[in-house]
Amino acid sequence: MSQANDDDVQSDEIVSADDAAAGQAPPATFEFLAHTLFTQALMALGRIPNPITKKAHRNLPTARHFIDTLTMLEQKTSGNLTEDERRMLEEIQHQLRMMYMNDQDGAGRPAAPGRQPS
C-alpha cells in the first residue's frame, strides 16, 4: 500500500499557488525571516516608527525578545546556512545588541536637565 509522499508535490506548484493567493507576497526565504525579525527589533528599540501608528515607541523587553529569537534561530540553523546567510545573521545580531546595550546604558537618550553627558 502506497502512502502519499510530501516529495510528490512539486514545490514550484506550491509556491505558484501561494503567490497567487497571497497577492505577490515576497518569497519565504531565510533572509526575509531574519530581516522581518530585525525590523521588529528596530521598532521595539524605537529606531523606526510603527507603520500603523506612525510613532516610534521604545519597548526594551520586546526588543530583547526579538534579539533572543534571532539567537535561537542562529543556534537551530547552525551548520545549515550559506555563508551569506550566516554572515547576515551575525551582522544584524551585532547591530541589534549594540543598540540594545546603548539603550540599556542610557546612551542615545538626551541627558537629564542639569546633568552633563559622560
N, C-alpha and C positions, 0 to 999 in steps of 0.2 A: 504494500500500500504506500503510495507516494504522498508526502505532505508538501504543501506549497512552500517554497523556499523564498525568503526575502530577496535573495540574489536574483530570482527570476524576474522581478520587477526592475525595469531599467531606470536608473537614477535620472537619466535625461527626461524620461516621461514624467517623473515626479516633479522635477524642477520646473518643467514647462507648465504643468497643471498648477503648481503652486504660484508661479509667476503670474499666470493669468488670473488666478483667484485673488491674489494679493494686490493686483494693480501695480505692477512694476516694482515690487519690493526689491531691495538690494539682495544680492546673493548671501546665503547663510555661510559665512566663512569665519574662520578663527579670528582673522584681522577685524572683521566687523564686530564680533562679540567683544573683543578686547577694547576697541575704540568706543563701543557703547558704554562699557563699564567705566572707561576713562572719562567720558563726557559726564556721566552721572556723578563721578567723584569730583570733577571740576565744579559742577553745580553745587554739590554739598559743601565744597570749600568756599563757595561764594565767589568763584573766579569767573563764572559765566552766569548770565541770568537764566532763570527757569523760563522755558519757551511759552509756558501757559500764562504765568503771572507777569512775565517781563521784568521781574525783580530778582536781584541776587540776594541769596539768603545763606548764611553760614550755618551748617549743622555738622560739627566735627564728629559726633558718633556715627552719623550716616556716612561721612567721608571715610572714616576708619573701616566701616563695613565693606565699602567698595574696594578699598586697598587690600583688605584681608581676602576678599573674594578673588581678586587678581592673583594674590599669593597662592591661594588654594588652587586656582586654575593652572598656575605655573607648576606646582607640585604634581598635580594629577596628570599633566600632559608631558612631564619630563621624559625626554628621550623620544618623543613623538612629534616634535615641532621641527619645521625647517629652520635653518639658520636665521633667515629673515624674521620669521615669526618669533623665535626665541629672543632675538635682539630687540625687536619692537616691544615685546612684553617687558623685558628688563628695563628699557628706556622709560616707558610710561610709568612703571612702578617707581623708578628712581625719582622721576619728576614729581609724582604724587606724594611720595614720602618726604621729599624736601619741602614741598608746600605745606604738608600737614605739620611737620616739625616746626616750621616757621610760624604757623598759626598757633601751635601749642605754646611756643615760647613768647608769643605776643608780637613777633616781628610781622611787619606788614600792616599793623594796626597803628593808627595815629597815637602818639604819646598822650597820656592824660594831661590835662591842663596843669601847668606848674612843674611838670616833670620833663627833664631833658632826656632825649633818646640816648641809649647807651652805645 
